[in-house]
Amino acid sequence: MILAAGRGERMRPLTDSVPKPLLKVQGKPLIEYHLEALKCSGYERVVINHAWLGQQIESVLGTGERFGLEILYSAEPCALETAGGIINALPLLCSNSKDEMFTVVNGDIFTDFNFETLPRFLSEGVEAHLVMVDNPDHNPKGDFYFTGHGLDPKQGSKLTFSGIAVYRKSFFAQHRSGVKALPPMWRTAINQGLIAAQHFTGQWTDVGTPQRLNELNKKINGSR
């Protein structure tokens, strides 16, 4: 699943007329980099949620045929936040009893992460697997403590959540649909020892502001 329903307030005025995942890096919409990477890693079906200017996303990406993927859309009348969007899309993500796990990616990050490095199966007692990155300048204190294999309430190195994760369907089973954020659910699960993690040190940018988008484009141009 690619999360693409946010309004992109910090990206205004760019997002007044274009949804954030369609903003371009080197002439290509951010979300298309994810689709290409997922395809290269063996994914076949992608669910994209949207709300603000969501029809633009559907018009640009279509059914996914040009990416070699099947794209399904989970339209939201108003943005349901991260957890709410996932819960709303569960019937598409887990359409049969065999679909117990799925990958979720934030639509507004730019990365060269290899999705093949994600676990195909989560160990017993693990409900989610988060990819962590070194703390960027805009989040110097990090999000969670990383122990080398999981997340801990108090011990380890403080790292930042990348926006990439694998979840069991059961992680969301006890939660009702509606507007709901993920961070409180993560914290509860971390306290219960239910979240595994890995540390990614490659290219990663949270494209959250016009300045970061400009810096990213300049950085890529400079490396060529």
C-alpha positions as CSV (number, residue, x, y, z in Angstrom):
1,M,0.0,0.0,0.0
2,I,1.2,3.5,-0.8
3,L,-0.2,6.2,1.5
4,A,-1.2,9.2,-0.7
5,A,-4.2,10.8,1.0
6,G,-2.5,13.7,2.9
7,R,-3.3,17.3,2.1
8,G,0.4,18.3,2.1
9,E,-0.1,21.5,4.1
10,R,3.7,22.1,4.6
11,M,4.1,21.8,0.8
12,R,1.7,24.6,0.0
13,P,1.4,26.4,-2.4
14,L,2.7,23.5,-4.5
15,T,0.0,21.1,-3.3
16,D,-2.9,23.6,-3.8
17,S,-3.3,22.2,-7.3
18,V,-1.3,18.9,-7.3
19,P,-1.4,16.1,-4.7
20,K,1.9,15.7,-3.0
21,P,2.8,12.2,-4.4
22,L,2.6,13.7,-7.9
23,L,5.2,16.4,-7.2
24,K,8.2,15.7,-9.4
25,V,11.8,14.7,-8.8
26,Q,13.8,14.9,-12.0
27,G,10.6,15.2,-14.0
28,K,9.0,12.1,-12.6
29,P,6.2,12.0,-9.9
30,L,7.5,10.8,-6.5
31,I,4.9,8.0,-6.4
32,E,6.2,6.5,-9.7
33,Y,9.6,5.8,-8.1
34,H,7.9,3.7,-5.5
35,L,5.8,1.8,-8.2
36,E,9.0,1.0,-10.2
37,A,10.9,-0.1,-7.1
38,L,8.0,-2.3,-5.9
39,K,7.7,-3.9,-9.4
40,C,11.5,-4.6,-9.4
41,S,11.2,-6.3,-6.0
42,G,8.4,-8.7,-7.2
43,Y,5.3,-7.0,-6.0
44,E,2.3,-7.4,-8.3
45,R,-0.6,-5.5,-6.6
46,V,-0.6,-2.1,-5.1
47,V,-3.3,-0.3,-3.2
48,I,-3.2,3.5,-3.2
49,N,-5.4,5.6,-0.9
50,H,-6.2,9.1,-1.7
51,A,-8.4,12.1,-0.7
52,W,-7.1,15.5,-1.6
53,L,-7.1,15.8,-5.5
54,G,-7.1,12.0,-5.6
55,Q,-8.7,11.8,-9.0
56,Q,-5.4,13.3,-10.4
57,I,-3.6,10.3,-9.0
58,E,-5.9,7.9,-10.7
59,S,-5.7,9.8,-14.0
60,V,-1.9,9.7,-14.0
61,L,-1.4,6.2,-12.8
62,G,-4.4,4.4,-14.2
63,T,-4.8,0.7,-13.6
64,G,-1.0,0.2,-13.3
65,E,-0.6,-1.5,-16.6
66,R,2.4,0.7,-17.8
67,F,4.2,-0.3,-14.6
68,G,3.4,-4.0,-14.9
69,L,1.3,-3.8,-11.7
70,E,-2.3,-4.0,-10.7
71,I,-3.2,-0.7,-9.0
72,L,-6.3,-0.5,-6.8
73,Y,-7.6,2.7,-5.2
74,S,-9.0,3.3,-1.8
75,A,-10.8,6.7,-2.0
76,E,-11.4,8.6,1.2
77,P,-14.0,11.4,1.4
78,C,-11.6,13.1,3.8
79,A,-8.1,12.0,4.9
80,L,-8.4,9.3,7.5
81,E,-4.7,9.7,8.8
82,T,-2.2,6.8,8.4
83,A,-3.9,4.1,10.5
84,G,-7.4,5.0,9.4
85,G,-6.4,4.9,5.8
86,I,-4.9,1.4,6.2
87,I,-7.9,0.1,8.1
88,N,-10.2,1.5,5.4
89,A,-8.2,-0.3,2.7
90,L,-7.9,-3.7,4.5
91,P,-10.6,-5.4,2.3
92,L,-8.4,-4.5,-0.7
93,L,-5.1,-5.4,1.0
94,C,-6.2,-8.7,2.4
95,S,-8.9,-9.8,0.0
96,N,-8.7,-13.5,1.1
97,S,-7.7,-15.4,4.2
98,K,-4.2,-16.1,2.8
99,D,-3.3,-12.4,2.8
100,E,-2.0,-11.9,6.3
101,M,0.8,-9.4,5.7
102,F,1.4,-6.4,3.5
103,T,3.9,-3.6,2.9
104,V,3.1,0.1,3.5
105,V,5.1,3.0,2.0
106,N,4.6,6.7,2.5
107,G,3.9,8.4,-0.8
108,D,6.0,11.5,0.0
109,I,9.4,10.0,0.6
110,F,12.2,9.6,-2.0
111,T,14.5,6.6,-1.5
112,D,16.6,3.9,-3.2
113,F,15.5,1.3,-0.6
114,N,15.4,-2.2,-1.9
115,F,12.1,-3.7,-0.9
116,E,13.5,-7.2,-1.3
117,T,15.3,-6.7,2.0
118,L,12.0,-6.6,3.8
119,P,11.1,-9.9,5.6
120,R,8.7,-12.1,3.7
121,F,7.3,-13.4,7.0
122,L,7.2,-11.9,10.4
123,S,8.4,-14.0,13.4
124,E,5.8,-15.3,15.8
125,G,4.9,-12.6,18.2
126,V,5.9,-9.8,15.8
127,E,3.0,-7.7,14.5
128,A,5.0,-5.1,12.5
129,H,8.4,-4.5,11.0
130,L,9.6,-0.9,10.6
131,V,12.5,0.4,8.5
132,M,14.5,3.0,10.4
133,V,16.9,5.7,9.1
134,D,19.5,8.0,10.5
135,N,17.9,11.2,12.0
136,P,17.6,14.0,9.4
137,D,18.1,17.6,10.3
138,H,14.4,18.2,10.6
139,N,14.0,15.4,13.2
140,P,17.3,15.4,15.1
141,K,16.0,13.6,18.2
142,G,14.6,10.7,16.2
143,D,11.4,8.7,16.8
144,F,12.1,5.3,18.5
145,Y,15.0,3.4,20.1
146,F,16.5,0.8,17.8
147,T,18.2,-2.2,19.4
148,G,19.7,-3.8,16.3
149,H,16.7,-6.0,15.6
150,G,13.7,-4.3,17.1
151,L,12.3,-1.2,18.8
152,D,12.5,-0.6,22.5
153,P,10.8,2.0,24.8
154,K,14.0,3.1,26.4
155,Q,17.2,1.4,25.1
156,G,19.2,1.5,21.9
157,S,20.0,4.2,19.3
158,K,17.3,6.8,18.6
159,L,16.4,6.6,14.9
160,T,13.7,8.0,12.6
161,F,10.9,6.0,11.0
162,S,11.4,5.9,7.2
163,G,7.8,5.6,6.2
164,I,8.3,2.0,5.1
165,A,6.9,-1.0,7.1
166,V,5.4,-4.4,6.9
167,Y,2.3,-5.2,9.0
168,R,0.2,-8.2,9.9
169,K,-3.4,-7.7,9.3
170,S,-4.0,-8.5,13.0
171,F,-2.1,-5.3,14.0
172,F,-5.2,-3.4,12.9
173,A,-7.8,-6.0,13.8
174,Q,-9.1,-4.5,17.0
175,H,-9.4,-1.0,15.7
176,R,-12.5,0.6,14.2
177,S,-12.5,2.5,10.9
178,G,-12.3,6.3,11.0
179,V,-9.7,9.0,11.5
180,K,-6.8,7.4,13.3
181,A,-3.0,8.0,13.5
182,L,-0.4,5.3,13.6
183,P,2.2,6.7,16.2
184,P,0.0,5.8,19.3
185,M,-0.4,2.3,17.9
186,W,3.4,1.9,17.4
187,R,4.1,3.1,20.9
188,T,1.7,0.7,22.5
189,A,3.2,-2.2,20.4
190,I,6.8,-1.2,21.2
191,N,6.0,-1.3,24.9
192,Q,4.6,-4.8,24.3
193,G,7.7,-5.9,22.3
194,L,5.7,-6.5,19.2
195,I,7.7,-4.5,16.6
196,A,10.8,-5.7,14.8
197,A,13.0,-3.3,12.7
198,Q,15.9,-2.8,10.4
199,H,18.3,0.1,9.8
200,F,18.6,1.5,6.3
201,T,21.5,3.8,5.5
202,G,21.0,4.5,1.8
203,Q,19.3,7.4,0.0
204,W,16.2,8.7,1.9
205,T,14.5,12.0,2.0
206,D,11.2,13.0,3.6
207,V,10.0,15.4,0.9
208,G,7.9,17.4,3.3
209,T,8.5,21.0,2.3
210,P,9.2,22.9,-1.0
211,Q,12.7,23.6,0.3
212,R,13.5,19.8,0.7
213,L,12.1,19.1,-2.7
214,N,14.3,21.8,-4.2
215,E,17.3,20.5,-2.3
216,L,16.6,16.9,-3.4
217,N,16.5,17.9,-7.1
218,K,19.7,19.9,-6.7
219,K,21.4,17.0,-5.0
220,I,20.5,14.6,-7.7
221,N,21.6,17.0,-10.4
222,G,24.9,17.5,-8.6
223,S,25.6,13.8,-8.4
224,R,25.3,13.3,-12.2
